[in-house]
């Protein structure tokens, strides 16, 4: 297999090409002219890659309601229509043979080219057409996630939407920093063009879905994430997601001990929670009281890492409480109050992990 110059050289491309060749038959492919053969491989390869992407994301517990193809924007000539609409509004002008968007009218530091002097649209023109399509579909709020290296495009895309008369504040762009993978303390060097990569499928297979999701979520989008593969795989208290899940499982282990002792629990309507007076118990109650507002703030600020951090702190406090005091085998009134307290902790841990798309095992 010969790769085009500057083409991506991932081993998955070789697998896809071989599969297409075997399915279509070498005699059939050899009888085709080169242009038709390339077109067939592009079309079939695209279908296969999209299907694989959808399967991978499903395995990662991510589901998109709608997949939008940039090609559809080109095929429907939406780029041309969008530029013509901007022309009619007086929002673009010609200079040096190119068409420029008057983005400085909307806060950009300079005007931007939408059609090059050779007549080819810029990436910005395609972005404008796509986001115009989004607005026209009637969304009240739109959230894009871009790589941090695209930060310069935020102002210009919003400028184009404002030029159309849309409310640019309906569009929120979150900028995501790069992720660095580490194995055995060493940086895993990656290059898409050379084919050196670690796929999400491979990461899930090695460390599991729960650890993968938590590690990606435990830092804010604008922070560099160093993903330690060895740590994510470990079943130790150093692994934050294991530490949180173990707290939930430990509470269910206590439930089993209570059942074995024949102690009734679960209905706390008559429980006297004023029996909880120790400093650790009061701190846990205060921590639990923070949870609803933490969820609100995480949603409003698009910051799921806040929930990840909160759950870790709550789990840490529970583990300390478990080590410092007895939950069963104490005064019956205090015992019921403590069982109610850990039940509230388990509920918050399960709900919080559920928000993050992470399981809450009852046994580990």
Secondary structure, 3 states (H helix, E strand, C coil): CCCCCCCCCCHHHHHHHHHHHHHHCHHHHHHCCHHHHHHHHHHHHHHHHHHHHHHHHHHCCCCCCCCCCHHHHHHCCHHHHHHHHHHHCCCEEEECCEEEECHHHHCCCCCEEEECCCCCECHHHHHHHHHHHHHHCCCCCEEEEEEHHHCHHHHHHHHHHHHCCCCHHHEEEEEECCEEEEECCEECCCECCCCECCCHHHHHHHHCHHHHHHHHHCCCCCCCEEEEHHHHHCCCCCCHHHHHHHHHHHHHHHHHHHHHCCCCCCCCCCCCHHHCCCHHHHHHHHHHHHHHHHHHHHHHCCCCHHHHHHHHHHHHHHHHHHHHCCCCCCCHHHHHHHHHHHHHHHHHHHHHHHHCCCCCCCCC
